[in-house]
Amino acid sequence: MIQYTFGLHHCRFLSGLISSLLAGLLLVLAGCVETKPKAAYRIGFSQCTGADLWRQTMLNDMKRALALHPEYTLLYKDAGNSTARQLRQIEQLAAEGIDLLIVSPNESAPITKAVDAVFKKGTPVIVLDRRITSTSYNTFISGDNVEIGRLAGRFVGSLLKGQGTVVEVTGLAGSSPAQERRQGFREQLARTPGVRVIRELDGQWERDTARHLAEREKQVLQQADVVFAHNEVMALGVQQVCKKYGLDRQIRFVGIDGLPGPVGGMQLVLDGILTATFLYPTGGEEAIEAAARILNGKAVPRETILKSFQIDASNVQALKAQSDRLYTQQRDIERQTRRIQQLTETYSSQRNRLYITLFSLVVVIVLGAWALYLVREKQAAYQQLAQQNDAIRQQKDQIEAVSRQARQATEEKLRFYSYISHEFNTPLSLILTPTEDLLARRQIDPREVKASLLLVRKNAYRLLRLVDQMLDLRKADAGKLQLNARPEDLVAFVQDIVQDFGQKAARQRIDLRLISSEPKQLLWFDRDKLDKVLFNLLSNAFKYTPRGGFIHVRLEKQAETVLVQVQDNGEGMTADEQTHIFDLFYTGGNRFTLGNGLGLALSREFVELHQGELTVQSEKGRGTTFTLLLPLGSAHLDPTDLEPAPAQQPGLPVEEEWAQAETGVTEAGARKSGTLLLVEDHDELRQYLVSRLADRFEVLAESTAEQGWERILETIPDLIISDIMLSGQTAQAMNGLQLTQRIKNDFRTSTIPVILLTAKGQMEDRIEGTRAGADAYISKPFQMAYLLETINTTLINREKWQQRYTGDYLAKTENRQEKKFLNELTALIEQKLTDTSFGVEQLSREMGLSRVQLYRKTQTLLGKNVADYFAEIRLKKARALLTETSKPIAEIAFETGFSSPAYFTTFFKQHTHQTPSEYRKSPSINA
Ligand code: FRU
């Protein structure tokens, strides 16, 4: 079965699927792309046979015509020359649902019934080429078979010139062309009686049948002049048989159809096989055109009879050329049709692809939009999360800040209390220590008693002042400070206070002056409070002004205020110190004392009670100026501030300097048992200690760790006593712990014992002190006897060490420089003892001397050369380790700087006449 498909029908299913997928959206797209199809029709074509060339030509003619109607589907059925089969096929076509039937019946009568049935059902029918016996058709299309018969008869008559014999080979007897051609032929021959049909062969339209009959009737053929066959294939079949028997030259062959192509009738005429043939048009093209008219409701003629003509030697060439052209055109058309079909299919598949692409695009866009939406959603969620995080972080930061502040405040308070106790400890020490000292003595010099009592009284007053300040501070803190202002002469008041510091200024060679623009200045002020402020400012100035400096107090009347300035040319402050100087708990530097920290905070409170201002200007190294601005009149004061105050207690006395000089306070002639260096920043305590220790030791004293360190290097004292908390000159100043560390880490000083003296009694400080290398630790307030005892014990231990390692060379020499040299030399050797590569060369380099200088100096001081001294120290250490420890000899050898135990043994025996193990058992005195 051949099925021709044109247009979009093939992809109907697919487009249906896509259309449903694309739904509404793609309907719009499809509407844009697809043109409205013409009404599609199914044409059934029942062909009696498809085997021969004429029928193939008919089908080609139809195809050509169908190319103009792509909307038509041709359902083609080939009955293969079988009438029975054709009947079945017509029924099948009808059952499949066709819109029109074209039928070319194998035999007229038998097929008529089937065609009638189709036609009666209302299906239009076109009968092609062969007739049916009824009129059940819309149109009959065919060549003029009777006329062809006549034309053939006329031709044969003239060919035989009215005299001759003919063998007629007929088509299928039941088919109308065979009947009509015979009829026309006979009619015509009747006109030429000399021409006779000597035999009629029933070729049934088929070559083989004709050939078969020709074989059988070859005798008859021998007598024939012409063979007239109803079609060209039968003519050829007979010719081939005749040729076989050599009859082909005497017989002329005539056929019907006039087919084109290389094996068609025209070629046979050209080749001289046929003498003539007659065109029998297929009507294929006409049948399709008629079908189109019928299907489109147009009228068609009842019969269409197509013209025929004779083809012989006279016209065959022209006709052949024409038909060849047509044949080629036909091929071209077929090729183009195929191409169009391919293109249509390509177009269709591309369109499908386009649909799929568009669909995919739509899907991608939708998915993309969805993804975008999700991303946006996610971003929004992230943003929200980030905002929440930020908020949480901010809250956390706030909480942290608050807790940091709280921690800081707590730390500051703790530090404040620690300093407060330190501040209380020092005057308490200065009360308790001389008191204990006096009580412990049997005989007391009355002058000493007086000096001690003066010290006790002064420190008791200091305590009183501290307590007083603390109470004021508490009141200020609680907002309960009360101003008791009265109008008084400020100049006289300031003058009094300045005078109180006169003696102190004279002692320290400080130029103290009051410079006033007014001889007298009335001002409303609280005498008690302003006294504290000025006392505090002046104490402060004295504290930081060096000997020979100046402290100028300026008093100046301005428009609505009085200015009081306390200016000094002392140490000055850094910008940072200035910003914190009035802070109550400020401990940024080491300078915090109640004298400034607490005092200045309170002073500002007092001044602000007067609605005044207290400010500071200072420059490091150049001095400080405190400026006090107090408003004139009483309008700025609250009536409650103006109450007359109760009688004032007399002001506390200005602290007197401890009368004695710091150093060199010695009782002439007394035997001093060593040099002590005291590092203490509290002037009175330092002076007191110097005075109390000077009768037993040579005492050197310094107030800062830096100065102390210089003094240590210079003098190499036998013992160092240092306070832990040292104020120093700068914020980065060393404290006692750092000083101890430095002493212990330097080979020149590492052997000097250090006693740490401090008010801080906590365990951590002791641990820190011990870690720094301190030899003893004494808490303030301390008893003098205990301090002395500690000093003695420490010195004795030191002496033992010296004797153990260095002999008593150090003890023997009194010269400080010599002592220093020996001390350094011994400490260095001791330190490097385990280093076997350390010899005299390195020793002299580290001592900063040439080899020769070192030899000479050692020889003079010790009476032996440096190598011997080196050996002596090694031996002493070895002896000590042998007797005092159970360390193996090999280890002792290593610890005393010998490269091998054997060398150690030899060396030891050389010097002691005993092996190390013998010495360990019974140490000989000689050794
Ligand atoms: C082909 C054929 C032709 C002839 C026609 C008549 O089948 O035999 O040769 O002209 O049929 O119907």
Residues whose N, C-alpha, C, O or C-beta is under 5 A from the ligand:
A	BS01	FRU	D52 W54 D129 R130 P177 W205 H230 N231 I256 D257 Y280
